Structure formats: structure tokens, C-alpha cells
């Protein structure tokens, strides 16, 4: 039977072509030339019609057997080539994670001192049980001023050099927040005491000279509970300063002052020994007990709850700790400055591992 010999030859030719295919592309070519529409097996199939009926059945079965055998060989060779391709890829793409970091974004990029100091302070306050609260930079006049006991026409509104937006159709004026205090207002309106939060972020004042930039950074803290007092306030401030300046002792004095949102109020000074300048005092921020009007404005009963708040400039804290002389350089995007004063991305501040090392 000439056809049977043809088929055996065809099968063995195709099987050796399959075995010789070196990659998946070559194998696909073999598949198309064997089993494709105009492939060699299909061509043999087409001859079926011209055979006498009695031969058609046996020949048809024999062609199908070749087709099945060739398909199986294609499948098994495909599996072998695929796993070889995967092995090759794994070998070529493997990374030696013990190698030092190559020069590039991770080793050359720098964390801005403001971001680094924010991370340091977040670490210090997290250790004392404070949560981080955030709010929008664009605030309502009500949250930025009125609820903080700064009514219309209060002189503090002028002192804050506010950036105002145009009034809307109801006459309401939005502002760029002049302090992060509206974050504490939002927290008191949405959470029940006890409250222990810090609110770090950008603030804006229409003021620009050697020591003021129109945008700067603040961190404020708020604690509200039933028996919170100024002793707690002073302890938290002292612990914060010792951890932040990485010293065992810090001299601190609270100097009487006035803010509309606290009563009593004080300015916070620390002994400049903390930054290696003995004999001087440094002002680092303001603080006080939250004014009863502010508590009432946020739906809290001042007979039951009281608390303290304080605020500091983050940029100033960074300048003091890291001896950075010029505030305006903070926002000038000068790469040489950033290379000098910035921090490595891999130096994440932790209390256990050191904040600034
Ligand atoms: C609420 C109630 C009270 C936050 C406070 C200060 C005093 C303060 C300045 C220090 C340096 C801002 O960056 S700075 O110029 N801040 O003197 N901040 S008490 O008091 C609050 C805040 C929110 C609800």
C-alpha cells in the first residue's frame, strides 16, 4: 500500500522536524507546515475524497493517527521549549540582592530636611501614643478662624496675613490655611475624646522676607481628655525636645503669652545647650490649654473636657537641629543644597536606630 508508506515517511519526517525545532518560533512554523490549512497532513487528508470507498476508511484512520501523533509530539516539545525558555529567563534576570546599591535614583536621591524632620517628629509622637491627623490646605474661614475663637474683626485675622479666595455665590470665602489648627477642629468635630493627635503640614501666610516664606510647615498637637493639665503639656514638650535634639536633658521655660485659641497661653523656650550654644534661650513654638470657647464650638462640654495644644514651625526645627542658616534655600530647589543638607532615602528615622544617623 503506497499510501501507508507515504504516511510513515511523512510522520517520521515531521517528528524529526519537531525534534529539531530550537525555539518556540521554529516549532510554530513546523506546526503550521504540518497541521495548518495548507499543511502537509491536510494535503494528504484532501486526497481521501478521490479514494475508493473501501480504502477511504482505513486510510482516513491512518491519517488521523499521524495527525494525533504529530500533535502530541508538538505539545510535548512545546512544553520542553517553554520550560527551557523560562529557565534561561530566570538565569538572565536574576538579581544578586547582596550587591551594594548601584549609583542611581535610590543612592543619589535625597530626602528634603523638612520631610526628614516630619518623619522624625512622627516617630517621636507615635512613641507617645499620638496619631497623625491631616486636613485640606484650602479651608473654610469658619475652621481656620471662627471656631478657633478668632471672630470677624479680631486683630489675629490681620496678623495671619491670609491668602483669601474670591467669595462664592453665598459670600463664603475660602482661605489657604494659615496654621494646621483647623485639622484639630475637624478631629474634635468627628471624634470623641480621649484625643491625642499631631497635625503636620503646609501652611500659608502672605509674608515674605529673610525669615518668612509664603508657604512653610507646622506641626501642631492636641490632647483632649477629662483631666489633662499643663503638667502633661510640659512633660510631652520636654520628652519631644530630648528625643528630637537627641540629648539626655533639656532646659525648658514656658513664657506667658496670648493666643485666641488657648488660655492660659505660653511661648516655649529651650536652653540652647541642646544645639551646642550654652547660655542662650531659643524659642521653638507656642502652647496652652485649649480655650473653653473652642471646646464649645466643637461640641465638647468644657466642664467635662479640657486639653492642651501646641504648635511649632518644622522648617525652624530643621534649621536649629541641622544648622541650616537660610530659610529661603529650603524652597529654592537647588540640587547642591539638597545634596549637602538632604538625607539618604535608606536612612528612615527610628527611635531605636537613631533619628538622624
Ligand atoms: C486647637 C486649639 C488650640 C495650637 C497652638 C501655638 C500656640 C503657636 C506657632 C508656633 C510657631 C505657629 O509655626 S508657628 O509660627 N503656634 O504658637 N499653636 S497654641 O493651638 C491650638 C490648635 C488647635 C483646636
Boltz pocket constraint, residues with backbone or C-beta under 6 A from the ligand:
constraints:
  - pocket:
      binder: B
      contacts: [[A, 179], [A, 181], [A, 182], [A, 184], [A, 185], [A, 217], [A, 218], [A, 220], [A, 221], [A, 222], [A, 259], [A, 261], [A, 262], [A, 266], [A, 284], [A, 285], [A, 286], [A, 287], [A, 288], [A, 290], [A, 291], [A, 294], [A, 309], [A, 310], [A, 311], [A, 312], [A, 313], [A, 314]]
      max_distance: 6.0
